[in-house]
Amino acid sequence: MTQLDTLARMLRAHFADLRHQIKERGDAGYTTETIIVTALLAILGLTVVGVIVAKVTAKANGIDLGR
């Protein structure tokens, strides 16, 4: 058996153990965490867009068209 075969077997065993732990634990709380992070990112995005729109509008209103 080569070292590569040994490494592959160890990785398969490790991933199988991780899958087993995830099934036992479930993903409780992951959904809530994802929703909170997504909501915060959406709020941040809307705030940035609002600031940009306000600055562009102010700059556009400041243009003298010579009328």
C-alpha positions in Angstrom: 0.0 0.0 0.0 1.4 3.4 -1.0 1.3 6.5 1.1 -1.2 8.0 -1.3 -3.6 5.0 -0.7 -3.2 5.4 3.0 -3.9 9.1 2.8 -7.0 8.5 0.6 -8.3 5.9 3.1 -7.7 8.3 6.0 -9.5 11.1 4.2 -12.5 8.9 3.4 -12.7 7.8 7.1 -12.5 11.4 8.2 -15.2 12.6 5.9 -17.4 9.7 6.8 -17.0 10.7 10.5 -17.8 14.3 9.7 -21.0 13.3 7.8 -22.0 11.1 10.8 -21.5 14.0 13.2 -23.5 16.4 11.1 -26.4 13.9 10.9 -26.4 13.5 14.7 -26.2 17.2 15.3 -28.4 18.3 12.6 -28.3 21.8 11.3 -30.3 23.5 14.1 -29.4 27.1 14.3 -27.7 27.3 11.0 -30.8 28.5 9.3 -31.3 31.2 11.9 -27.7 32.4 11.6 -28.0 32.5 7.8 -31.2 34.5 8.0 -29.6 37.1 10.4 -26.5 37.5 8.3 -28.5 37.8 5.1 -30.8 40.4 6.6 -27.8 42.4 7.9 -26.2 42.3 4.5 -29.4 43.4 2.8 -29.8 46.3 5.2 -26.2 47.3 4.6 -26.7 47.1 0.8 -29.8 49.3 1.0 -28.1 51.8 3.1 -25.2 52.1 0.7 -27.5 52.4 -2.3 -29.4 55.2 -0.4 -26.3 57.1 0.3 -25.1 56.8 -3.4 -28.5 57.9 -4.7 -28.6 60.9 -2.3 -25.1 62.0 -3.4 -25.8 61.6 -7.1 -29.1 63.5 -6.8 -27.4 66.3 -4.9 -24.7 66.5 -7.5 -27.2 66.5 -10.3 -29.3 69.3 -8.7 -26.1 71.3 -8.3 -25.5 71.5 -12.1 -26.1 74.9 -13.5 -27.8 74.7 -16.9 -27.6 78.4 -17.5 -31.4 79.0 -17.7 
